[in-house]
Amino acid sequence: MKRPKLKKASKRMSCSKRFKIKKKVNEHKRKVRKEAKKRPVSRKPKRDIRIPNDAPFKEDILREAEQRKQKREDLRKQQKLDRQKEVAKKRKLDDQGKPIKKKTEIKEEKKVKTKPKKPDIKNSIRSLCREVNKVIEAADVILEVLDARDPLGSRCVQAEQVVLQSPGKKLLLVLNKIDLVPKDNVEKWLRFLNNQLPTIAFKCSTQVQEKNLPGVGKKVNPGCIDVSKGTVCYGATSLLRILHSLCPSQTEAIKVGLIGFSNTGKSSLINTLKQYKVCNVGALRGTTRIMQDVKIDDQIKIIDSPSLVVSPDNPPVNLFMRSAFQSDDDVLDSVNKILKHCDKQQVILQYNVSDYRSPLEFLDLLAHRRGLLKKKGVADLEGAAKLFLSDWMGARLCYHTLPPASFNSHIDCDQTSAMKEVVNCKILQDENKKNIKGVKNPTPASSIAFHFSHITNGIINENEIKEQSEEPTDLEGDEEMGDEEDLSEDEENKTPKVIEQSAPRTETVKSVSFDKPAEANDDYDFNADFN
């Protein structure tokens, strides 16, 4: 009978036991390494070279051996220094032990030390004049794009005269942004402008997308989107029909140039006709800097141009609203000039603020209304001013101007009749009526009345740009004329006047006694100043 085999003991153990053993082993190895570092490494001393005394040239051999030993030590020291430098570079330390600064930090320090260079506005103005002249020379038909909110302020006399004086060129007006003006106001401006040049009512498709824009032939669900606001354009079919009628034949193509001041919608008009985003569009002034050719179809090629240059001889309001080089330093002054000519009650209703007594108080109310606050609840007046100006220059705010009762036109009757012969005026009027009916216009109560409409002078020839930048003269009021006259008189007679001004002015200061009680007449009346 065989003996039964005994079972071998299992080597399996619990996890806690295994981890404890592993932990003890690691601690033992760590202790061994730590003690080994403390003990010095036992090295056998190197024996010197033993040369017998009878050997020839013993001194020379010993001298060479000493030189080789010195070279090895020097090489070892040099390698040690090299390793230290590499470690210092890795730790981003320079030779003196200070942390090495990054390139971005060095650039920021340079920006703080050096004053920021101002852009050369003179060269940019000249380049804009050159580009506009190129567009006028290359185009057969010129379309001047006007802002329907202020058509007279967005017209340029100099550009129209250059186009009308050049033979063979045709000039038409495009009244853009008709959806931001009451319907009666649009009809009045169309009648006023049609007496001088053929005018087309237009509304661009302002919906910014990456590729496609909903155009004339595309259907939009009216239940989801308000088709009269932003998504669908009006006036594109009538404009393309007029441009096709101006072509000499079906095989020959024409070039159409767009001119106008900043933020009138030139690039948006091209995107609307093309039904594709081909031109950069933005709320910032002067987005377009160079001319750009866009082919609409086989017969029409449109040339986009930068904004016209505003002359410094214009009123300050026109400079603030039409200039492409307006700086951010005088935004408060711009708001002050604009609010001076606006209907106060409509501004209050539009921005839903309480009654204000000054432009600064209006900006303070607007900043609190929109949440533009700094530390400790202080209102950000500059931010509120930029917000107001962006609404005013963009396509959000509705305001309107009225056509003037009497206007001295710079266009002759012969030129007007020559331009009207090219276009069928009856068909144009019918098309304009259809376009106005389709657009949802604001009511007169929801649109701000702007009581200033002045034609804007521009610069077409770059030689007219003055060498020294002059500040714009205030043509609206003569508040500081008295001071200017005094200064001119002082300049005529310099010697006696300067002596008189150099003497210190003595002003009578009223003495106040704190010992005696104040009289009844000296009491401060708060109600008098508040009212």
PyMOL commands that set and color helices and strands:
alter all, ss='L'
color gray80, all
select helices_A, chain A and resi 15-38+58-90+103-113+121-138+157-165+178-180+183-194+227-231+236-245+266-274+316-322+331-340+344-351+359-370+375-377+381-393+413-422+425-438+444-446+462-464+481-492+494-502+526-530
alter helices_A, ss='H'
color red, helices_A
select strands_A, chain A and resi 141-147+170-176+199-201+254-259+292-295+300-304+309-310+399-400+448-449+458-459
alter strands_A, ss='S'
color yellow, strands_A
deselect
rebuild
show_as cartoon
